[in-house]
Amino acid sequence: MPPDVRDWLPEDHFGWFVMDAVAGMNLKAFYDRYRRDGVGRRAYDPAMMVALLLYNYARGVRSARQIERACLEDVPCRVITMLERPDHATIARFVERHEQALGELFGQVLALCAEAGLAAPTVVAIDGTKIDANANRHSTMDWQQIAAEIIDDARAIDAAEDELYGEARGDELPSELATRSGRRGWLRDAQQRLEQRRSEEARPIPGPRPARLQEAKRRLEEQLAVQKRASAAFDQRRAEGRDTLGRRYGARAKPSELPDTPTETINTTDLDSRLQKTSLGWLQGYNAQAAANQNQIVLAADVMVASPDFGHLEPMLTQAREQLARVGVCGKPGVVVADAGYWHQQQMQRVMADGIPVLVTPDGGLRKGPRRFGWDKGQYAFMRAVIASEAGTALYKRRQQIIEPVFANTKHNRHITRFLRRGRSAVRTEWRLITATHNLLKLHSHQLVTA
């Protein structure tokens, strides 16, 4: 009898664990995307493809070509695929076609962790890490450069058509080429609403460069239009509104100084990526957020475009509670811990008003010099006193013990330091798969220990 590759895989191997986990998942969203009338070529079993992706993501292998090679050379992959060999194009199309369903696997993996008793939110730590985008930071252009390249491409096309058809047609440059803190706050809020809408729309990044340039130009113009509307609304509010004493303060409003053409820049490779500040300098990428519990199980994972962590505390905690509620884990987190970048008084007050203690240090490790006015009073002084207490110090020390190993295992052990896909929606799915496979690895280790 010929050898059986299944005999080459130990019974406690992670590959068997992944296949068993997938067998217990609800993959209806995957199967519903295929025809059932028997027309066309037979598709690979979605359960097999999901297991193949989860296993390779857990091992830090995300490239479609590397996964294809593993189906030929790696014993666990050959067992998972039952000696079938999907090529890299099929794997890449599967990931693109089932983007949303793959992202939802995070919740199903979390449900397995909940069944094993690993998802209890006794202590929840929230943090973010910067990960490179599939883009070069030197591909960033402003509106004038984008418009000029679009026009150059149009001229090149016209020149080719002139040579072919003998019709002279020239293009001219379009005519677009020839405060106060209160206003800044309105503009900032308008920008945040725009980013939220773009996140919900989740537009894919166009493939051809001309299409990407057109989309980049549209986004810059949209951003300027939003800023102008917010500035006009602020001017109207200042002109018609009154202060707390009933006095009109419109006369003190400074006129808007917004330009006629966009002055911001955008990366023309991955339009959603931004410059992110790290301890080693700046990178073109995303701010990958995660919320983990005391067992280092990731309860929520998301991707933000803004470099600072400011403002992400409440959204990440809300996502974590929603994910836990879906898998049947009731109850509020015992305590939420985060570093100084998450200090947001309004969000912290809302969370604590809901009965959830929050520990966020108001003093960052790199902050030097005297404190700002008012930072020695109120909530700042209260939080310093809580963290300085014996119980507060012990709890806050657990932040690093919980969340930092998650990022260290992802970046150092699994060598995941760069996203392969482009666009906020695609990158979010990739990050959720990365964190879901982290949870699978933790669950597998837990079962080996308990066995």
Order of alpha helices (4+ residues) and beta strands (2+ residues): alpha-alpha-alpha-alpha-alpha-alpha-alpha-beta-beta-alpha-alpha-alpha-beta-beta-beta-beta-alpha-beta-alpha-beta-alpha-alpha-alpha
